[in-house]
Amino acid sequence: MIKNRVKELGRQISEDYRDKHPILISVLKATMYFVADLTRELDIPVNIDFMSIGVYPGITKNTGVVRINKDLDLNITGRHVLMVEDIINTGLTIGYLVQNMEARKPASIKICTLLNNPSKRLVNIPLGYVGFEVPDVLLVGYGIDYSQEYRHLPYIAEFSEEEYLKANSGGV
């Protein structure tokens, strides 16, 4: 199911960006599987760059303000940018990143997300490409982690934090 949807997204992006040579910006680490699979489905030339973000304890969750741990290596001025995300929940973090990118004067910015959780949205972020709409549950797999685990799963699954805590605390 993921593979088919990524293939469809690749076709649509290729069509929309024909003759534009976009830069795909992947926000590490959760997007690594998605962006790798997505780029293999594109039939247009692209550049790929990566950002890594960190949180400010007690600040990021409610504001979306993040610390950029690894900034872009490529200059995006005058270029068409496609931000690739794993999941959009509140929209605060991607909103902050888009604002940061806009200050660099790209020709355009669009967002492609594998998963969209509109029930948590606090900021209206226009999404250019959406893989799947998801409910408000904790998910893992296909790059998405819980405590830096489960990224390697080749599928996306609902995750129970309570079961994880039980299993890792010796509880029954």
NUGU-681283 format. One record per residue (C-alpha): residue number from 0; residue in one letter; y, z, x. Coordinates in steps of 0.05 Angstrom, whole numbers. Layout:
BEGIN
n = NUM, res = A, yy = Y, zz = Z, xx = X
...
//
This chain:
BEGIN
n = 0, res = M, yy = 0, zz = 0, xx = 0
n = 1, res = I, yy = 49, zz = 18, xx = 56
n = 2, res = K, yy = 30, zz = -45, xx = 95
n = 3, res = N, yy = 42, zz = -90, xx = 35
n = 4, res = R, yy = 110, zz = -59, xx = 20
n = 5, res = V, yy = 132, zz = -63, xx = 92
n = 6, res = K, yy = 113, zz = -137, xx = 92
n = 7, res = E, yy = 155, zz = -148, xx = 30
n = 8, res = L, yy = 214, zz = -111, xx = 61
n = 9, res = G, yy = 206, zz = -153, xx = 124
n = 10, res = R, yy = 210, zz = -217, xx = 84
n = 11, res = Q, yy = 272, zz = -195, xx = 46
n = 12, res = I, yy = 308, zz = -171, xx = 108
n = 13, res = S, yy = 290, zz = -235, xx = 145
n = 14, res = E, yy = 319, zz = -275, xx = 87
n = 15, res = D, yy = 382, zz = -233, xx = 81
n = 16, res = Y, yy = 396, zz = -232, xx = 156
n = 17, res = R, yy = 378, zz = -304, xx = 172
n = 18, res = D, yy = 426, zz = -328, xx = 227
n = 19, res = K, yy = 458, zz = -259, xx = 235
n = 20, res = H, yy = 417, zz = -229, xx = 293
n = 21, res = P, yy = 421, zz = -157, xx = 268
n = 22, res = I, yy = 413, zz = -92, xx = 307
n = 23, res = L, yy = 362, zz = -46, xx = 276
n = 24, res = I, yy = 378, zz = 26, xx = 289
n = 25, res = S, yy = 319, zz = 74, xx = 283
n = 26, res = V, yy = 332, zz = 148, xx = 277
n = 27, res = L, yy = 278, zz = 182, xx = 318
n = 28, res = K, yy = 225, zz = 209, xx = 312
n = 29, res = A, yy = 202, zz = 200, xx = 241
n = 30, res = T, yy = 218, zz = 126, xx = 235
n = 31, res = M, yy = 178, zz = 104, xx = 295
n = 32, res = Y, yy = 117, zz = 78, xx = 256
n = 33, res = F, yy = 159, zz = 47, xx = 202
n = 34, res = V, yy = 207, zz = 11, xx = 248
n = 35, res = A, yy = 149, zz = -15, xx = 291
n = 36, res = D, yy = 112, zz = -43, xx = 231
n = 37, res = L, yy = 176, zz = -69, xx = 200
n = 38, res = T, yy = 198, zz = -108, xx = 261
n = 39, res = R, yy = 130, zz = -141, xx = 266
n = 40, res = E, yy = 142, zz = -168, xx = 196
n = 41, res = L, yy = 210, zz = -199, xx = 212
n = 42, res = D, yy = 214, zz = -272, xx = 229
n = 43, res = I, yy = 285, zz = -269, xx = 256
n = 44, res = P, yy = 312, zz = -247, xx = 323
n = 45, res = V, yy = 334, zz = -174, xx = 324
n = 46, res = N, yy = 356, zz = -121, xx = 373
n = 47, res = I, yy = 329, zz = -51, xx = 366
n = 48, res = D, yy = 363, zz = 13, xx = 386
n = 49, res = F, yy = 347, zz = 86, xx = 375
n = 50, res = M, yy = 386, zz = 149, xx = 360
n = 51, res = S, yy = 359, zz = 219, xx = 363
n = 52, res = I, yy = 392, zz = 273, xx = 323
n = 53, res = G, yy = 387, zz = 349, xx = 323
n = 54, res = V, yy = 409, zz = 401, xx = 274
n = 55, res = Y, yy = 460, zz = 455, xx = 279
n = 56, res = P, yy = 424, zz = 517, xx = 253
n = 57, res = G, yy = 455, zz = 540, xx = 188
n = 58, res = I, yy = 501, zz = 480, xx = 184
n = 59, res = T, yy = 462, zz = 415, xx = 179
n = 60, res = K, yy = 422, zz = 430, xx = 116
n = 61, res = N, yy = 483, zz = 440, xx = 73
n = 62, res = T, yy = 531, zz = 392, xx = 106
n = 63, res = G, yy = 492, zz = 336, xx = 137
n = 64, res = V, yy = 531, zz = 345, xx = 202
n = 65, res = V, yy = 483, zz = 333, xx = 259
n = 66, res = R, yy = 485, zz = 334, xx = 334
n = 67, res = I, yy = 471, zz = 266, xx = 366
n = 68, res = N, yy = 420, zz = 280, xx = 421
n = 69, res = K, yy = 412, zz = 207, xx = 441
n = 70, res = D, yy = 466, zz = 157, xx = 423
n = 71, res = L, yy = 460, zz = 81, xx = 420
n = 72, res = D, yy = 452, zz = 40, xx = 483
n = 73, res = L, yy = 477, zz = -24, xx = 450
n = 74, res = N, yy = 548, zz = -39, xx = 429
n = 75, res = I, yy = 549, zz = -51, xx = 354
n = 76, res = T, yy = 621, zz = -75, xx = 349
n = 77, res = G, yy = 622, zz = -139, xx = 308
n = 78, res = R, yy = 546, zz = -137, xx = 297
n = 79, res = H, yy = 506, zz = -132, xx = 233
n = 80, res = V, yy = 472, zz = -63, xx = 233
n = 81, res = L, yy = 411, zz = -42, xx = 194
n = 82, res = M, yy = 399, zz = 33, xx = 196
n = 83, res = V, yy = 324, zz = 47, xx = 188
n = 84, res = E, yy = 304, zz = 114, xx = 160
n = 85, res = D, yy = 239, zz = 148, xx = 140
n = 86, res = I, yy = 265, zz = 185, xx = 78
n = 87, res = I, yy = 332, zz = 195, xx = 44
n = 88, res = N, yy = 338, zz = 260, xx = 7
n = 89, res = T, yy = 408, zz = 290, xx = -1
n = 90, res = G, yy = 441, zz = 231, xx = 34
n = 91, res = L, yy = 484, zz = 278, xx = 76
n = 92, res = T, yy = 453, zz = 262, xx = 144
n = 93, res = I, yy = 451, zz = 186, xx = 135
n = 94, res = G, yy = 521, zz = 189, xx = 105
n = 95, res = Y, yy = 545, zz = 224, xx = 168
n = 96, res = L, yy = 509, zz = 173, xx = 213
n = 97, res = V, yy = 537, zz = 113, xx = 174
n = 98, res = Q, yy = 607, zz = 142, xx = 180
n = 99, res = N, yy = 595, zz = 150, xx = 255
n = 100, res = M, yy = 571, zz = 77, xx = 260
n = 101, res = E, yy = 630, zz = 51, xx = 218
n = 102, res = A, yy = 678, zz = 80, xx = 269
n = 103, res = R, yy = 648, zz = 31, xx = 319
n = 104, res = K, yy = 670, zz = -29, xx = 277
n = 105, res = P, yy = 605, zz = -66, xx = 262
n = 106, res = A, yy = 607, zz = -130, xx = 220
n = 107, res = S, yy = 565, zz = -95, xx = 167
n = 108, res = I, yy = 520, zz = -35, xx = 157
n = 109, res = K, yy = 461, zz = -30, xx = 110
n = 110, res = I, yy = 408, zz = 23, xx = 102
n = 111, res = C, yy = 333, zz = 11, xx = 98
n = 112, res = T, yy = 290, zz = 71, xx = 80
n = 113, res = L, yy = 216, zz = 75, xx = 71
n = 114, res = L, yy = 222, zz = 132, xx = 21
n = 115, res = N, yy = 277, zz = 150, xx = -27
n = 116, res = N, yy = 282, zz = 216, xx = -63
n = 117, res = P, yy = 341, zz = 206, xx = -112
n = 118, res = S, yy = 329, zz = 273, xx = -147
n = 119, res = K, yy = 357, zz = 309, xx = -85
n = 120, res = R, yy = 417, zz = 263, xx = -75
n = 121, res = L, yy = 484, zz = 298, xx = -63
n = 122, res = V, yy = 521, zz = 238, xx = -35
n = 123, res = N, yy = 521, zz = 169, xx = -65
n = 124, res = I, yy = 494, zz = 125, xx = -9
n = 125, res = P, yy = 483, zz = 52, xx = -24
n = 126, res = L, yy = 413, zz = 34, xx = -1
n = 127, res = G, yy = 401, zz = -38, xx = 18
n = 128, res = Y, yy = 325, zz = -34, xx = 21
n = 129, res = V, yy = 278, zz = 18, xx = -7
n = 130, res = G, yy = 203, zz = 21, xx = 4
n = 131, res = F, yy = 183, zz = 72, xx = -48
n = 132, res = E, yy = 216, zz = 122, xx = -95
n = 133, res = V, yy = 184, zz = 191, xx = -85
n = 134, res = P, yy = 187, zz = 257, xx = -123
n = 135, res = D, yy = 216, zz = 320, xx = -94
n = 136, res = V, yy = 155, zz = 343, xx = -55
n = 137, res = L, yy = 142, zz = 357, xx = 18
n = 138, res = L, yy = 111, zz = 295, xx = 51
n = 139, res = V, yy = 77, zz = 283, xx = 118
n = 140, res = G, yy = 46, zz = 224, xx = 154
n = 141, res = Y, yy = 66, zz = 155, xx = 178
n = 142, res = G, yy = 116, zz = 187, xx = 225
n = 143, res = I, yy = 140, zz = 244, xx = 180
n = 144, res = D, yy = 123, zz = 312, xx = 207
n = 145, res = Y, yy = 119, zz = 385, xx = 189
n = 146, res = S, yy = 133, zz = 429, xx = 250
n = 147, res = Q, yy = 122, zz = 369, xx = 295
n = 148, res = E, yy = 51, zz = 358, xx = 267
n = 149, res = Y, yy = 20, zz = 305, xx = 221
n = 150, res = R, yy = 63, zz = 246, xx = 245
n = 151, res = H, yy = 0, zz = 210, xx = 267
n = 152, res = L, yy = -31, zz = 204, xx = 198
n = 153, res = P, yy = -36, zz = 130, xx = 177
n = 154, res = Y, yy = -16, zz = 147, xx = 106
n = 155, res = I, yy = 36, zz = 191, xx = 71
n = 156, res = A, yy = 11, zz = 253, xx = 36
n = 157, res = E, yy = 40, zz = 311, xx = -4
n = 158, res = F, yy = 39, zz = 373, xx = 39
n = 159, res = S, yy = 32, zz = 446, xx = 20
n = 160, res = E, yy = 73, zz = 491, xx = 65
n = 161, res = E, yy = 36, zz = 552, xx = 35
n = 162, res = E, yy = -32, zz = 524, xx = 54
n = 163, res = Y, yy = -7, zz = 508, xx = 124
n = 164, res = L, yy = 20, zz = 578, xx = 133
n = 165, res = K, yy = -46, zz = 609, xx = 108
n = 166, res = A, yy = -88, zz = 565, xx = 154
n = 167, res = N, yy = -46, zz = 582, xx = 214
n = 168, res = S, yy = -38, zz = 656, xx = 203
n = 169, res = G, yy = -111, zz = 673, xx = 196
n = 170, res = G, yy = -101, zz = 688, xx = 122
n = 171, res = V, yy = -149, zz = 666, xx = 68
//
